[in-house]
Amino acid sequence: MKKFNYQTCIRMSETLKDEMTRICDQNAINESDFMRHAIKESILNYSRAYPCSVASLNQFTSRRAVA
């Protein structure tokens, strides 16, 4: 397991949490990995729509596939 030196906390609705848990359980994915992947994809999509200098995003998540 890769350790990261930054930690943050988010609040989410119970519905969103339950859906994320269901997806992760069905696909044997760690919820933290799932959230890192989702954030990475969001940043990539944003940077494509609004080009700016974005640091290498490969450091944010492993190459492990997330469904």
Helices and strands as residue ranges (DSSP letters): H 14-27, H 31-49, G 57-59
